[in-house]
C-alpha cells in the first residue's frame, strides 16, 4: 500500500481491501460510525458502521466474515447511495425481486453491540483486508451459477402468486371499506372522500380521430370564407406573409449551408 | 421501387413510356399551362396589393391617422409590409420557374461558386495576348519530312503519337499561326471549376497544310507535329508557360493534345489545351462524311490484296473533322450565347451534373461541347428559350435526353441556313457507322462519335434518375443532383473487372466483325470496339437481370513532354446495376422450342442451353444456373457465373482475366458452424426459417384456451426485422455430454464450458381487453406470472419443452428457443403515474414508462416496418447485418446502438439518391460507410420515413425543432414515424410536445459525439482501403473488419475456451478441436433431428457479454469499454480524460478512487486496484491484460 495514504480522512478510517492474496491492487474502504438524525431500527446509531467505496465483488457473506473480527455482525446492508432508511425488502422474491446493487456501493454493517463498532474504529493504520471467500465471487463460475439459479420452480412461484393476489384483494377491500366508512369518529368528524377518484383514462386512437373530424365539421359549418372583400384581401396578405416567412427561413438555411461549405461540388 | 421498374421497362423496350407523347413538346405544354394559371392568380394579387398600397399612401399623405391595420402590421413585423414590385416579381418567378425557394437559392450559390471569376477571365485574356504575340514571333522553318522526328528529340519533346502505325507521307513546315483565340467553354463563358481545362484554337497558315492532308493519317500527324513544335519553343519561355504535358482529346488516343499551364497564379487554377486547326476552306467538308474512306487498307496493313476495297472510316473522319469544323462551331456558339444569360447558367448546371457523375471527361464522355451544342439545338427547335430559368433549361434537357434514343434516331442540329451537306446528309448512314448519333450544324460531323452505346445508356439512366429526384418532394434533391459526387464503387451493385493485356485484347478484337477496318479506323487503337463487344455480350447474357451495364472509367491520362505515351490500357471495369426482380433467377428462359430464334439462342449459350418443359406445358430452350433450393447468398453469384460463361463462350476470354466484386464482403456473413447443419450461406434463409417457426408458434399459442383470449402476437426481436447478424439455427444437442436439469441443459459448474450460443426470440402476447386487471404494478406482474404458469401447464401436456423464468416463459419450438411473455398495455400508463405530495397522482414521463413504451409499443411496430422493407428490397437483410457486423467488429457495439445502425441502413434504401436503391449487401455497406464519413451530424437530421408515415406537418415540425433545439437533442438525430405519439389536439403546444417527446429516443443515451467521430475515422479508413484495393484480385477484405488495438489504454485478452460465440468471429477458429473435460470417454454422440430434439439448450449465455456488462456497471464512470459481441477475444478500455486527473475529495463519488494527500486530500483513480479488478471480475475468462506503453 502506498505510503502517502492518509489514515484518517474527514472522520473516516481508511482501510485497504484486496480481492485475494495474489492481487496487487488494493482498494480503499472508508468507514465511520453511522450517524444521522433519522432513527431506523435497522441501522441503530451506536452499532452501525458506514462503509463507502465498496468494490463490486463484495457480498454480504464476505462482509460478515471480514467484520466479525471486530465483533458479532447482525446485518450487512448494501446500497448504491447512502441511505439511512430501512433496506428494501420483498415478500415475493420471484414476482417482484429486489433490485441488485451493482458496481461500487456503500455498506452498513450493523454489529450486535456497540463494542464491535468501537473495535472497527480503532483499526490500525495500513490494515489490508482480503475479500476472498469460499463461494465464487466473480467470473465464469459466478455467471454459470447465476444462470442455473434463474430457473424457477413452478410450485413455489404459484404459491407466491396466490399469496400476493390475496394480499392485494385484502388491500383493495380495506380501501373500499375505508371509503365507505361515513360514521363519525371520536371527535365527531366524518371523513368524506371522493367516490369518483378514478385514475384518468387513456384515450384511444379511434376516439381521437372521431373528435377531430367532428370539430372540423363544426368549424366548416360556421365559417363563411370568401364572403366579404376583406376576407379575400386578408387571405392574400396571409399568403404573401407565408411566402415571405418561408423565404426568410430558406435564406437562413442557405447561410447555414454556406457556413458548412456545402456549395463546393469538388 | 416504382422508378426502378420504369427504368427497367425503358431499357428493354426502348421507351414505351415516351412513345405516346411527342418527345419534348408535352413538357412544354404542361409548363405553359402552369404559367398561365399562375399568372392569373398571382398577377391579380399583385395588382390588388399595389392598389392597396396606393390607397394607404394616399391616406398617409393626407395626414390621416395610421389605420388599425397598420398597427397590426407593426406587430407582425416585416411579414405584412406592403410588397414592392421587385419583391413580388422575385416571389412570382420563384413559384413559376423553380422547384422551390430553397432550390433557387442553392442554385444561385452553386453557380456563383463554380463560375470563373472576372479577375481570372481578364488574366487569361492577357495571357492569351502574350501567348499569341510570342507565337507570331516564331520563325518559319525549313520543310522537312512529316515522318522525321529528329528535330523533336533535339527540342526535348517525345512523339506523343501511337506507335506501330505505318509511316505517314508528306512534308511538314512550321510557320506562325494566323490566329490564336479562345474557343469552347471559355469563349461562351460556360466554363466551370470542375473542369479546369480551357481550349485555345490555333489556326495554321495556308503554307503549312496541303489540301490532300486528309489522306492516310497526314492531318492527325501534322497537328501533332505543329503542337510539338509549339511545345518545343515554349520550353524556353518560363515566364509564359510554367509546365506542359500531353493529354488526349476526349480520350481518343489518335488525338494527343498539348496542355500548357500558364505561369503565374492563374496557372494554379486553370490549364490551357492547344488545338491547331487547318485554315478555312482548305478541305472540302464533304470529305469527312462518315461513309467516306480516308484511310486505305493498303497503306495501313501494307498488303496490296485489298487495295480496291474502300471501307468507311467514321472515327478517323471524325478525328479530322473536329479540327476542320471547330471554327464553325465556335462561331455558332458565340453568336447564340450571351455571357451571363440563363442559357449559359443552364449549361453550367448540366456540366456540373455530368461532372459529379464523372461523365464529362475521358474516353466515352458526354463532353461539355456536346452539352452546349445540345442546348443550342433545343433552342433552335424552340424546346427551350432564353426566358426560361437555368433550372427549367436543365430539366428540359434531361427530359429531352430521356425522351429520344440517339442510338436509333439521333438529333440533327437545326440551323437557320442549311448547308450543302445538311441537305444531303443521310442519318441512316450515320446510324450504321456510329453507335450514338448527334449530327452537328454542318451535317457532316457526329458530335457523339466518341460516345459508346454503354456510356450513352448511362447518361440516360442518370437523366431518368435525376428527373425522379426532381419530382420527389424530398428537399435534399439539390444536393444529390449537384453536390454529392457519384462514387463509382458505390454506384454499382456488383463490378466486373476484365483484365486484358494488349495481346489478349487484340485477340478478342480479331474475333469481332470487320476487325481489320476497325483497327485501322482507330489508327491501331481498337479498344473501344473490344469494350463495346464485351458490353454487348454481357448485356445479352444478363438479359433482363440488369438495369444497366456501365463502364467505370478512369481519369484521362496525361504524361510529360519528354516521355513516351503510356501503354494503352485494355482492361475495363463494368459496373452492373441489377433489376432486383429478375437478377437472381435460377433460369434463363429462351425462346419456345419451335420458334426460329432457337438456333441463335443455342449458339449464344452453347452447351449450357437445353430444352426444358415448363409448368404451363410449353417447351422452351433454357439455361439453368443452380438448384432450386439455392440460398440467396449463392444466387447473388449467378450473374458472375453467367458473365464468365458468355465471355468465354463468345469472346474466348480466359477465366483468370475476369474478376468479380460481389462476394468479398459478404463472406463476413458466413458462419462455419451453422453451415454444417443448415444451408446457411449468408443467413437470409436462417432468418426466414426462424420467423416461420415464430409464426407456427404463435398459431399454437393462439389455440391455447386461456382465461383471456390472445388478441395479438408480436415480437420486438431483431430476427423479425431480418437484422440479427447471426440468427441461431436448430442444433442437435448431445445429451450425454451435458449437465441436465429435467431436460434443460445447465451450465457445468466444474470448469466445463458452454459450447454453443443460442439466441432466443422474444415474443409478446397481447390479451383481449378486460376490466379485471389490478391497478398495482406488482399485482399485474403476479397476474402475468399466473398466465405464464397456465400456459406452462398446457404446453407441458402437449409434450413441449418449456421452462418458466421470472418475467417470461422459455419455449423450445421446432428447434428454436422463444421467450414468451404476456404484455399489458396499460402498464405503460400506470408507470407514468407519479404520486404528488397532496396524495393525488399525476401523469409524468418516467424512465420506466418510456422503457416499457419503447419495448412493447414502438419496437414491434418498427420491427414490422423493417420486415416490410425486407419484402420490398431483398438485399436489405444482408445489408443491415453486414453493417452491424462491421460496427461490432470495430468494437463499437453498444456505443453505436444497433437500432440506429438499422435505421441508417433503412434510410439508405428509402433515400438512395444520387444512386438507385442498393441491390446487394455489398454496395449498401459501402454507402453506409460513406454516410458515416460524410455526414455532418450536427446539421443533418435523419427523418427515416418508414412506410411514408410522416405527415407534412411532422416533417416541418421536426426540422424546425431540430434547428431550434439542436444543443439539447442527441448528437445523432434519427427519427421514425413510430417514435411520434398520437395526440388529441394538433394545435395545442403541450400536446405537440408530447407528440415529439420521444423523437430520436433510440440515440439518446448513445452514441457520444466522440464515438461518432471515431466511427467517422474508422469508416473513412475502411473506405480508403476499399477504393484502393477492392478491384484487386487478391485482397484480404477482412482487413477492414480487423480492429486495431493501438488506441486503447488497456487491452484485456479473453480466453477462447469460454467464448461461446467464438464461431461468429471474423477469423473463426476451430473450437471443436479443443479438449473438453467431459468429452473423453463418452459415447459417440447420437445424431438427432434438431427439430425433434426435446432438450432445451443453454440459452443466451455469453460470458464475454456478462463480463463487459459488469465492467460497464462498475467502472463506466471512469472508462469506456469496447468489445466485439461476435466472438471478440479482446476488450479495449479507454480511460475518460477526467478520470486521469486528481479531483476534489467527495466521499460520495469515491467509487474506485483512492484518497491521497497529507493535509489536503484529493481523490485519484486507483488504477492498480482497478486493473486487478479487471482480472478478478472475470476469473476464468480473462487472460492477459496489457497496458498501452506511453
Interface residues (C-beta under 8 A of the other chain):
Chain A: X2 X4 X5 X6 X9 X10 X12 X14 X18 X19 X20 X23 X24 X25 X26 X27 X28 X30 X52 X53 X55 X56 X57 X81 X82 X92 X94 X95 X96 X97 X102 X103 X104 X136 X137 X138 X139 X140 X141 X143 X144 X145 X147 X148 X150 X151 X152 X154 X157 X158 X160 X161 X164 X165 X168 X172 X199 X200 X202 X203 X205 X208 X211 X212 X233 X236 X237 X239 X240 X241 X243 X244 X245 X246 X247 X250 X251 X253 X254 X256 X257 X258 X260 X262 X263 X264 X265 X266
Chain B: X45 X48 X49 X52 X76 X78 X79 X80 X83 X91 X100 X101 X102 X105 X106 X109 X110 X112 X113 X114 X193 X194 X352 X355 X356 X479 X482 X483 X485 X741 X744 X746 X747 X748 X749 X753 X754 X774 X775 X776 X777 X778 X779 X781 X782 X783 X785 X786 X789 X792 X803 X804 X805 X806 X826 X829 X833 X841 X843 X936 X939 X982 X983 X984 X986 X1058 X1098 X1101 X1103 X1106 X1110 X1113 X1114 X1115 X1116 X1145 X1147 X1148 X1150 X1151 X1152 X1153 X1154 X1155 X1156 X1157 X1158 X1161 X1166 X1167 X1168 X1169 X1170 X1171 X1172 X1173 X1175 X1176 X1177 X1178 X1179 X1180 X1181 X1182
